[in-house]
Amino acid sequence: MDVDPMTLARARLALEEASRHYLFDPNVRVIDFGFPEKNGQIVEDELAIRFHVRQKLFDAALEEATEAGITRPIPASIGGFLTDVPQGAYRLQPGRGVSASSPLTGSLRTNRVNPMSGGISISDEHRNVYGTLGGLVTDRSTGAAMILSNWHVLVGNWSARPGQRIFQPGRLDGGRAADTIALLTRDAMSVNLDAAVATLSGSRSLINSQLNLGAVKGVGKAKLGMEVVKSGRKTGITFGRVTAIEGIAKMPYDGLQRIIRGVITIDQRQGNEEVSAGGDSGSWWLDSATMQAIGLHFAGSNSPERGLSLDMPQVLDALNVNIAVRP
């Protein structure tokens, strides 16, 4: 669905109003603009300002929680738009725990590979985790070849500095100092985007390809109803549908709660599909029709199954990079 510029401008004003008054409510995690839910089904011919809550509360329970300062009632409308209140338990999605629990262990996604492509295991040098190598970008000023992934995959803590080593595979998949393939260069947390780039060291090559999907055909803009696909370290190839855009989220990063902007919400196309899981952070969502990158995956919910990504054009501009469209 194409949203006309006037409606989108009004929605942005409504989102800012909603975030000022409700984003710091302990029960609210994400506020976005998109399709509402009715009777458990996404309604694709209506638009709403959506308040994603940890837990839906009604009647006496809502009154009790309001009196206790745990939450506050969501208005029926805001900024001229009706509101909707979906539920979701959102978390950042690095891979933790025992790597052997993944069905993809021992695959090209977890092994040391050359040439590298998007969709494989990666991490910084310090934390025993894994995330996903998103893909190949180039510095707009120098032309240097870089990896684009999440802040919480390539950086990970507030004391990290440029020059931090990046391993492929990630440490939890067995990566060590000999597996250094890039050095952390810069991030976009200062502009509320969970994104970072690392300059390739030259030890191995990275090609413009997503594992089991093929080449990325540039960058596009997410649209409501768009069908998308990604290649992630944990879940491999998964699909989804864009149900909201222009989102604002709050997430914990290394002990601090941060506001994240430019959030795209991705739901299942049908009820039995997996959208994402821990370890998929950093993967790129592509428009299934054009294979253009539209989002950088960073978080998700298992109940309901849902993914959160960052608007790719905003990410590229903030980091001053372009997607490398040639292999």
Disulfide bonds with the S-S distance in Angstrom:
none
